[in-house]
Amino acid sequence: MTEIVTSIHASDCALHNAPALESGLCDCGAGGWQPIETAPRDGTPVLIMVPLLSNEPLIGCWNKVFCEWQDQWNDALDEGGNEVPTHWQPLPEPPETA
């Protein structure tokens, strides 16, 4: 059943690439990854997927001054319109310290 769901999702969702699907990063239908349009735009750091840049999630945030997404190195992610995030999810809670 998972193969059928993945196959249907892959054909319906043009925002995802095969490596993201295979690695399990693409699960926007399961409450994990959400469309980037729903991400906070207040500077809160979140996990973002930028399929044309990487098959792994990055930490990024919305820069309110420049109205663009930035990665954890403060590099803009919309240069030329190619490196735009497609999905996001909140950062996990940090581990508890003893």
ROKE-408969 format. One record per residue: residue in three letters; chain; x, y negated, z of N, C-alpha, C, O in turn. Coordinates in Angstrom, 2 decimals, m for minus. Layout:
N
type / mol / n.X / n.Y / n.Z / ca.X / ca.Y / ca.Z / c.X / c.Y / c.Z / o.X / o.Y / o.Z
ALA / A / X / Y / Z / X / Y / Z / X / Y / Z / X / Y / Z $
...
***
This chain:
98
type / mol / n.X / n.Y / n.Z / ca.X / ca.Y / ca.Z / c.X / c.Y / c.Z / o.X / o.Y / o.Z
MET / A / 0.82 / 1.20 / 0.00 / 0.00 / 0.00 / 0.00 / 0.86 / m1.26 / 0.00 / 0.55 / m2.22 / m0.70 $
THR / A / 1.96 / m1.26 / 0.77 / 2.84 / m2.43 / 0.83 / 3.38 / m2.75 / m0.56 / 3.49 / m3.92 / m0.92 $
GLU / A / 3.73 / m1.72 / m1.33 / 4.26 / m1.95 / m2.67 / 3.22 / m2.64 / m3.55 / 3.56 / m3.52 / m4.34 $
ILE / A / 1.97 / m2.24 / m3.42 / 0.91 / m2.85 / m4.21 / 0.73 / m4.30 / m3.80 / 0.63 / m5.18 / m4.66 $
VAL / A / 0.67 / m4.58 / m2.50 / 0.50 / m5.94 / m2.02 / 1.67 / m6.81 / m2.46 / 1.46 / m7.93 / m2.92 $
THR / A / 2.89 / m6.31 / m2.32 / 4.07 / m7.07 / m2.75 / 4.02 / m7.34 / m4.24 / 4.35 / m8.44 / m4.69 $
SER / A / 3.61 / m6.34 / m5.00 / 3.53 / m6.50 / m6.45 / 2.50 / m7.56 / m6.82 / 2.76 / m8.41 / m7.67 $
ILE / A / 1.34 / m7.51 / m6.19 / 0.30 / m8.49 / m6.47 / 0.78 / m9.88 / m6.06 / 0.61 / m10.84 / m6.81 $
HIS / A / 1.37 / m9.97 / m4.86 / 1.84 / m11.27 / m4.38 / 2.92 / m11.83 / m5.30 / 2.91 / m13.02 / m5.61 $
ALA / A / 3.84 / m11.00 / m5.74 / 4.92 / m11.45 / m6.61 / 4.37 / m12.00 / m7.91 / 4.88 / m12.99 / m8.43 $
SER / A / 3.34 / m11.37 / m8.44 / 2.80 / m11.85 / m9.70 / 1.97 / m13.10 / m9.52 / 1.88 / m13.92 / m10.44 $
ASP / A / 1.36 / m13.27 / m8.35 / 0.52 / m14.43 / m8.10 / 1.30 / m15.65 / m7.62 / 0.86 / m16.78 / m7.82 $
CYS / A / 2.44 / m15.44 / m6.99 / 3.15 / m16.53 / m6.36 / 4.43 / m16.86 / m7.11 / 5.45 / m16.21 / m6.91 $
ALA / A / 4.39 / m17.84 / m7.95 / 5.54 / m18.21 / m8.76 / 6.62 / m18.90 / m7.94 / 7.72 / m19.12 / m8.45 $
LEU / A / 6.33 / m19.24 / m6.69 / 7.32 / m19.93 / m5.87 / 8.36 / m18.99 / m5.29 / 9.38 / m19.45 / m4.78 $
HIS / A / 8.13 / m17.70 / m5.36 / 9.04 / m16.74 / m4.75 / 9.86 / m16.03 / m5.81 / 9.38 / m15.74 / m6.90 $
ASN / A / 11.11 / m15.74 / m5.46 / 11.95 / m14.96 / m6.36 / 12.07 / m13.54 / m5.82 / 11.72 / m13.27 / m4.68 $
ALA / A / 12.56 / m12.63 / m6.65 / 12.64 / m11.22 / m6.27 / 13.47 / m10.98 / m5.01 / 13.03 / m10.23 / m4.14 $
PRO / A / 14.66 / m11.59 / m4.86 / 15.42 / m11.33 / m3.63 / 14.67 / m11.75 / m2.37 / 14.77 / m11.07 / m1.35 $
ALA / A / 13.94 / m12.84 / m2.41 / 13.18 / m13.27 / m1.23 / 12.08 / m12.27 / m0.93 / 11.82 / m11.97 / 0.24 $
LEU / A / 11.44 / m11.75 / m1.96 / 10.40 / m10.75 / m1.74 / 10.99 / m9.48 / m1.14 / 10.45 / m8.94 / m0.18 $
GLU / A / 12.10 / m9.00 / m1.73 / 12.72 / m7.76 / m1.28 / 13.26 / m7.86 / 0.13 / 13.25 / m6.88 / 0.87 $
SER / A / 13.74 / m9.03 / 0.51 / 14.34 / m9.17 / 1.84 / 13.29 / m9.37 / 2.93 / 13.63 / m9.38 / 4.11 $
GLY / A / 12.03 / m9.54 / 2.54 / 10.99 / m9.74 / 3.53 / 10.78 / m11.20 / 3.89 / 9.96 / m11.51 / 4.74 $
LEU / A / 11.52 / m12.11 / 3.25 / 11.37 / m13.53 / 3.55 / 10.06 / m14.08 / 3.03 / 9.54 / m15.07 / 3.54 $
CYS / A / 9.53 / m13.43 / 2.04 / 8.27 / m13.87 / 1.46 / 7.12 / m13.17 / 2.18 / 6.75 / m12.05 / 1.82 $
ASP / A / 6.57 / m13.82 / 3.18 / 5.39 / m13.25 / 3.83 / 4.41 / m14.36 / 4.18 / 3.81 / m14.35 / 5.26 $
CYS / A / 4.24 / m15.30 / 3.26 / 3.38 / m16.44 / 3.55 / 1.94 / m16.00 / 3.81 / 1.18 / m16.74 / 4.44 $
GLY / A / 1.56 / m14.82 / 3.34 / 0.22 / m14.33 / 3.60 / 0.08 / m13.70 / 4.98 / m1.03 / m13.39 / 5.40 $
ALA / A / 1.18 / m13.51 / 5.69 / 1.14 / m12.83 / 6.98 / 1.30 / m13.80 / 8.14 / 1.53 / m13.37 / 9.27 $
GLY / A / 1.18 / m15.10 / 7.91 / 1.26 / m16.07 / 8.98 / 2.66 / m16.52 / 9.31 / 2.84 / m17.31 / 10.24 $
GLY / A / 3.67 / m16.07 / 8.59 / 5.04 / m16.48 / 8.84 / 5.38 / m17.71 / 8.02 / 5.32 / m18.84 / 8.51 $
TRP / A / 5.73 / m17.50 / 6.77 / 6.08 / m18.60 / 5.88 / 4.82 / m19.29 / 5.42 / 3.83 / m18.65 / 5.06 $
GLN / A / 4.86 / m20.62 / 5.44 / 3.71 / m21.43 / 5.04 / 4.13 / m22.35 / 3.90 / 5.32 / m22.67 / 3.77 $
PRO / A / 3.20 / m22.79 / 3.07 / 3.55 / m23.71 / 1.98 / 4.21 / m24.97 / 2.54 / 3.81 / m25.47 / 3.60 $
ILE / A / 5.20 / m25.47 / 1.83 / 5.96 / m26.64 / 2.31 / 5.07 / m27.86 / 2.50 / 5.40 / m28.74 / 3.30 $
GLU / A / 3.96 / m27.93 / 1.79 / 3.05 / m29.06 / 1.93 / 2.46 / m29.18 / 3.34 / 1.99 / m30.24 / 3.74 $
THR / A / 2.50 / m28.07 / 4.10 / 1.94 / m28.08 / 5.45 / 3.00 / m28.32 / 6.53 / 2.67 / m28.33 / 7.71 $
ALA / A / 4.25 / m28.51 / 6.13 / 5.35 / m28.69 / 7.09 / 5.28 / m30.05 / 7.78 / 4.76 / m31.01 / 7.21 $
PRO / A / 5.80 / m30.12 / 9.01 / 5.82 / m31.42 / 9.70 / 6.72 / m32.41 / 8.96 / 7.77 / m32.03 / 8.42 $
ARG / A / 6.31 / m33.65 / 8.94 / 7.08 / m34.70 / 8.26 / 7.55 / m35.75 / 9.26 / 7.62 / m36.93 / 8.95 $
ASP / A / 7.87 / m35.29 / 10.46 / 8.29 / m36.21 / 11.52 / 9.75 / m36.03 / 11.93 / 10.17 / m36.56 / 12.96 $
GLY / A / 10.53 / m35.30 / 11.13 / 11.94 / m35.09 / 11.45 / 12.21 / m33.83 / 12.26 / 13.36 / m33.56 / 12.61 $
THR / A / 11.17 / m33.06 / 12.55 / 11.33 / m31.82 / 13.30 / 12.11 / m30.81 / 12.47 / 11.73 / m30.54 / 11.33 $
PRO / A / 13.19 / m30.23 / 13.01 / 13.92 / m29.19 / 12.27 / 13.07 / m27.92 / 12.15 / 12.45 / m27.49 / 13.12 $
VAL / A / 13.04 / m27.34 / 10.96 / 12.29 / m26.11 / 10.69 / 13.12 / m25.23 / 9.77 / 14.09 / m25.69 / 9.17 $
LEU / A / 12.74 / m23.96 / 9.65 / 13.34 / m23.09 / 8.65 / 12.67 / m23.39 / 7.32 / 11.44 / m23.52 / 7.26 $
ILE / A / 13.46 / m23.50 / 6.27 / 12.90 / m23.77 / 4.94 / 13.49 / m22.78 / 3.94 / 14.61 / m22.31 / 4.09 $
MET / A / 12.70 / m22.48 / 2.92 / 13.17 / m21.66 / 1.81 / 13.32 / m22.56 / 0.58 / 12.41 / m23.28 / 0.20 $
VAL / A / 14.50 / m22.49 / m0.02 / 14.80 / m23.23 / m1.24 / 15.28 / m22.19 / m2.25 / 16.48 / m21.99 / m2.41 $
PRO / A / 14.34 / m21.51 / m2.94 / 14.70 / m20.38 / m3.80 / 15.74 / m20.68 / m4.88 / 16.53 / m19.81 / m5.21 $
LEU / A / 15.75 / m21.89 / m5.42 / 16.72 / m22.19 / m6.46 / 18.11 / m22.49 / m5.90 / 19.06 / m22.64 / m6.66 $
LEU / A / 18.22 / m22.57 / m4.58 / 19.49 / m22.86 / m3.94 / 20.05 / m21.65 / m3.20 / 21.25 / m21.41 / m3.23 $
SER / A / 19.18 / m20.89 / m2.54 / 19.63 / m19.78 / m1.71 / 18.52 / m18.76 / m1.54 / 17.34 / m19.09 / m1.58 $
ASN / A / 18.92 / m17.50 / m1.35 / 17.96 / m16.44 / m1.06 / 17.75 / m16.29 / 0.44 / 16.99 / m15.42 / 0.87 $
GLU / A / 18.40 / m17.12 / 1.23 / 18.28 / m17.07 / 2.68 / 17.70 / m18.39 / 3.17 / 17.89 / m19.43 / 2.54 $
PRO / A / 17.00 / m18.35 / 4.30 / 16.43 / m19.59 / 4.82 / 17.50 / m20.55 / 5.31 / 18.58 / m20.14 / 5.72 $
LEU / A / 17.18 / m21.82 / 5.25 / 18.05 / m22.88 / 5.74 / 17.31 / m23.63 / 6.85 / 16.08 / m23.56 / 6.94 $
ILE / A / 18.05 / m24.33 / 7.67 / 17.43 / m25.25 / 8.61 / 17.36 / m26.59 / 7.92 / 18.35 / m27.07 / 7.37 $
GLY / A / 16.21 / m27.20 / 7.94 / 16.05 / m28.49 / 7.29 / 15.01 / m29.34 / 8.01 / 14.34 / m28.88 / 8.93 $
CYS / A / 14.90 / m30.58 / 7.57 / 13.89 / m31.47 / 8.13 / 13.55 / m32.53 / 7.09 / 14.31 / m32.78 / 6.15 $
TRP / A / 12.41 / m33.15 / 7.28 / 11.96 / m34.23 / 6.41 / 12.60 / m35.52 / 6.88 / 12.51 / m35.87 / 8.06 $
ASN / A / 13.24 / m36.24 / 5.98 / 13.83 / m37.53 / 6.30 / 12.79 / m38.60 / 5.96 / 12.49 / m38.83 / 4.79 $
LYS / A / 12.25 / m39.25 / 6.99 / 11.19 / m40.23 / 6.79 / 11.68 / m41.49 / 6.10 / 10.92 / m42.16 / 5.41 $
VAL / A / 12.95 / m41.83 / 6.28 / 13.49 / m43.05 / 5.68 / 13.59 / m42.90 / 4.17 / 13.19 / m43.79 / 3.42 $
PHE / A / 14.14 / m41.75 / 3.71 / 14.35 / m41.53 / 2.28 / 13.23 / m40.72 / 1.63 / 13.24 / m40.50 / 0.41 $
CYS / A / 12.26 / m40.26 / 2.44 / 11.13 / m39.47 / 1.93 / 11.61 / m38.27 / 1.12 / 11.23 / m38.08 / m0.04 $
GLU / A / 12.46 / m37.45 / 1.77 / 12.97 / m36.26 / 1.11 / 13.36 / m35.22 / 2.15 / 13.58 / m35.54 / 3.31 $
TRP / A / 13.43 / m33.97 / 1.71 / 13.90 / m32.89 / 2.56 / 15.41 / m32.90 / 2.60 / 16.07 / m33.15 / 1.59 $
GLN / A / 15.97 / m32.62 / 3.78 / 17.41 / m32.51 / 3.95 / 17.72 / m31.19 / 4.62 / 16.93 / m30.68 / 5.42 $
ASP / A / 18.89 / m30.62 / 4.29 / 19.32 / m29.40 / 4.95 / 20.09 / m29.73 / 6.22 / 20.22 / m30.90 / 6.58 $
GLN / A / 20.60 / m28.70 / 6.89 / 21.27 / m28.92 / 8.17 / 22.56 / m29.73 / 8.05 / 23.11 / m30.16 / 9.06 $
TRP / A / 23.04 / m29.93 / 6.84 / 24.25 / m30.75 / 6.62 / 23.88 / m32.15 / 6.16 / 24.74 / m32.91 / 5.72 $
ASN / A / 22.60 / m32.50 / 6.26 / 22.06 / m33.80 / 5.85 / 22.18 / m34.06 / 4.36 / 22.19 / m35.21 / 3.92 $
ASP / A / 22.27 / m32.99 / 3.57 / 22.25 / m33.13 / 2.11 / 20.81 / m33.16 / 1.63 / 19.97 / m32.40 / 2.11 $
ALA / A / 20.53 / m34.05 / 0.69 / 19.18 / m34.13 / 0.12 / 18.89 / m32.86 / m0.67 / 19.79 / m32.29 / m1.29 $
LEU / A / 17.64 / m32.41 / m0.63 / 17.26 / m31.18 / m1.31 / 16.35 / m31.39 / m2.50 / 15.68 / m30.45 / m2.93 $
ASP / A / 16.31 / m32.57 / m3.03 / 15.45 / m32.79 / m4.19 / 16.19 / m33.43 / m5.35 / 15.57 / m33.98 / m6.26 $
GLU / A / 17.51 / m33.37 / m5.32 / 18.28 / m33.99 / m6.39 / 17.98 / m33.31 / m7.72 / 18.19 / m32.11 / m7.87 $
GLY / A / 17.49 / m34.06 / m8.65 / 17.14 / m33.52 / m9.96 / 15.84 / m32.73 / m9.96 / 15.45 / m32.19 / m10.99 $
GLY / A / 15.17 / m32.66 / m8.82 / 13.91 / m31.94 / m8.75 / 14.03 / m30.43 / m8.71 / 13.02 / m29.73 / m8.76 $
ASN / A / 15.26 / m29.89 / m8.62 / 15.44 / m28.44 / m8.65 / 15.55 / m27.81 / m7.27 / 15.08 / m26.69 / m7.07 $
GLU / A / 16.16 / m28.50 / m6.34 / 16.44 / m27.92 / m5.04 / 15.39 / m28.34 / m4.01 / 15.72 / m28.93 / m2.98 $
VAL / A / 14.15 / m28.04 / m4.30 / 13.09 / m28.42 / m3.37 / 12.62 / m27.20 / m2.58 / 12.48 / m26.11 / m3.13 $
PRO / A / 12.38 / m27.39 / m1.28 / 11.85 / m26.29 / m0.48 / 10.45 / m25.91 / m0.95 / 9.67 / m26.76 / m1.39 $
THR / A / 10.14 / m24.63 / m0.86 / 8.81 / m24.15 / m1.25 / 7.99 / m23.70 / m0.05 / 6.76 / m23.76 / m0.07 $
HIS / A / 8.68 / m23.23 / 1.02 / 7.99 / m22.72 / 2.20 / 8.77 / m23.09 / 3.46 / 9.95 / m23.44 / 3.40 $
TRP / A / 8.08 / m23.01 / 4.60 / 8.70 / m23.35 / 5.87 / 8.09 / m22.49 / 6.98 / 7.03 / m21.89 / 6.80 $
GLN / A / 8.78 / m22.44 / 8.11 / 8.22 / m21.90 / 9.33 / 8.97 / m22.49 / 10.51 / 10.11 / m22.93 / 10.36 $
PRO / A / 8.35 / m22.52 / 11.69 / 9.02 / m23.11 / 12.86 / 10.28 / m22.34 / 13.20 / 10.39 / m21.15 / 12.93 $
LEU / A / 11.23 / m23.04 / 13.81 / 12.43 / m22.37 / 14.31 / 12.03 / m21.44 / 15.46 / 11.11 / m21.75 / 16.21 $
PRO / A / 12.72 / m20.32 / 15.60 / 12.42 / m19.46 / 16.74 / 12.88 / m20.12 / 18.04 / 13.72 / m21.01 / 18.03 $
GLU / A / 12.32 / m19.66 / 19.13 / 12.72 / m20.15 / 20.44 / 14.16 / m19.71 / 20.71 / 14.54 / m18.60 / 20.34 $
PRO / A / 14.97 / m20.55 / 21.36 / 16.33 / m20.13 / 21.69 / 16.31 / m19.04 / 22.77 / 15.34 / m18.94 / 23.52 $
PRO / A / 17.37 / m18.24 / 22.84 / 17.39 / m17.20 / 23.87 / 17.47 / m17.81 / 25.27 / 18.00 / m18.91 / 25.47 $
GLU / A / 16.93 / m17.07 / 26.22 / 17.00 / m17.53 / 27.60 / 18.41 / m17.33 / 28.12 / 19.08 / m16.35 / 27.78 $
THR / A / 18.88 / m18.25 / 28.96 / 20.19 / m18.11 / 29.54 / 20.04 / m17.65 / 30.99 / 19.09 / m18.00 / 31.69 $
ALA / A / 21.00 / m16.86 / 31.41 / 20.92 / m16.30 / 32.78 / 21.50 / m17.27 / 33.80 / 21.51 / m16.96 / 34.99 $
***
